[in-house]
């Protein structure tokens, strides 16, 4: 994460709601794509589709709105 010079992380909102953490996309995470009427999740660094059903349920439980199109999980 990059420091913004004001003590915070560059690009990070100053007052995140409790329980949320800011992560930039230079770290490992997942992306998602709408395929055949449902979201498919992909490992960002490898581009491989997530196939673990427990992990998919965990991500779905986050309830990220479908309108959010550029999501980093």
N, C-alpha and C positions, 0 to 999 in steps of 0.2 A: 504494500500500500504506500502511496506517496503522500508525504506531508505537504499541506497547502501553505505552510509558512505561518499560519495563524494558530498552529497547534492541532489542527484537525487533519483529516484525511482528504486529499484532493478529490472533489466530486461528491463528497459525502455530505448529506444534509446535516446541519448543525444539531438539530434536535430530533433524533429518531425516536419513535415510540418505544416504550419499554419492551424488552424482549427481542427487538430487532437488531441485527448487526449488519453493518455495511461491508460488502465484499466486492472488490473489483474483479473484472473478468480475466485478470492475469493469473488467478489462482484456479485450481481444479474446480469443476462444477459440471452442471448439466445444462443443456439447452433443450428446447422442445419444438416440435413441428406438428402441425395439424395434418394427420394422414387418415383417410378413410373414416372420417367422422369422430376421431378421437385424437388426443395428444399422444405423440410418441416422444420419448426422452432419449437423449444421446449424451454420451460422455464427450465433453468438449475437446479434450486433448487427443482422443483417438477417433472420434466420429462414429464410434460403434453404438448401436442401439442398446438401451438398457433392457434386459430381458428378465431380471429378477423381479418376480411378482410382488414380493414384500417391499422392495425398494420403490416400485411403481405406486403401490398403495400409500407408502409414506409420503411420496411427492404429491400424489393426488390429495392427500389429507391436508396439505397446505392451503388448498382451496384458492389457488391463484386464478383470478378472473380470466376468462377466455379472451377478453378484450385486450389484455396485456400481451402484445405480440413479440416483444424482444425481451425474453425472460432469461435471467441467469439464476440458476438454483444451486 
